[in-house]
Amino acid sequence: MANNVTGLTRIIKAAGYSWQGLCAAWRHEAAFRQELVAAVIATAIACWLDVDAVTRVLLIGSVVLVVIVEVLNSALEAVVDRIGSEHHPLAGRAKDMGSASVLLSILLALFVWLMLLWP
């Protein structure tokens, strides 16, 4: 039945699944909670700063990207954990690479903020 859902119903269902994903990330992932709080604070600061619209979008977009990458990393970790609990080099590599993507997005956000706000 789910495959036959189209139009507005499909969009509403997809939004519901997305909301469930965000709630699961909040409930189960401390890093997501920390990064989301940091992103909200950074967004408030970006809105308070006297900068042009493009700079504001870049500042906010860079911290939102961190949250997006964290959600993807958490999903990757959940799938790897679901596949099996025994240690496997590929599972470890996948988790490490997901973690590296979060680190890279954080470094990018820091770089963007420094480059745009450094006098």
N, C-alpha and C positions, 0 to 999 in steps of 0.2 A: 504494500500500500504506500509506503513512504516514497517509493520511486515515482509514483503517479502524482505526487504533490507538485503543483506548479503555481506560478504567479505570486500573488500576495501571501498566500498561505505558506509557500516555500520560504519566502523572505522572513515571515514571522517566526517560523520554526527555526530557521538558521540563526536568527537573532537570539532565540531562546537557548540554542546550543552554545552560542558564543557567550551568553551571560553565564551559563552553567560552567563553562571553561574558566571564565574570570573568577567566579566564586570558588571553584576548585583550586585555582592557583592561590587565591587569598588564604584559603583554609589550610592548604598543605605545603605551601612553599614560603619559608621565611624570607628568602632572598627576594621573591616577588613583592612581598609586603614592604620590605625595606626600600626597594627600588621604586615602588609606586609612591610611597610617602616622599622620597627624595624628589621624584618627578613632579609631584603636586607642589612641593615647596619651590622647586626650581621654576615651575610654570608661574607661580605667584610672583616670584622675583622678576621673571622675564616680563610679566605684565606691568609690574611697578616701574621697571627701568625706563628711562627716557631714551628709547631707541626707535629706529624706523621699523616699519612692518616686516620687511624682509629679515632683518636681524632678529626680531622677536620670533618669527616663524622658525628660523634656523635654531635658535636657542631652545625653543619648546620642542621642535621636531627631534633634535638630537637626544633629549632625555626621554621622549616617548619611544624612540627607537630602542633604547636600553630596555624598557618594559616589554616591548614586542619581542625582542630577542630572548629575554628571560622566559617569557611564556613558551616560546618555541623550544628553548633548552629544557624546560620542565617537562614538556610533552615528550621530547626525545628520551629523557631519563625515565619517564613513566613507561614508555614502550620497551626500552631496554630491560627495565626491571620486570616487566610483565613476561618477557620472553624466557627469563630464567634467572635464578639467584646465584648459580655457580659462576665463578670468575672466568671470564673469557677475554682474551686480548682485544678482540674486536669490540666487545661491549665496553671495555675500559676506554678504548680509543674513541668510540662514539661519544661517550660521556665527557671525556677530556676535550674533544673538539667542540662539543656544545658549550662547555664552560669557557673555552677560549673565545668563542663567538661573543659571549656576554662580556668578557674582559675587553675585547676589541671595541665593542659598542660603547662601553664606559670610557675607554681611552679616546674614542672619537668625540663623545660628548664633551669631555674635558677639553680636548683640543679646540672644538668649536667655541666653547665658552671663553677660553683664554684668547683665542685669536680675535673674537668679536668684541671682547670687553677690555682687553689690555690697552692701556692708553698709548 
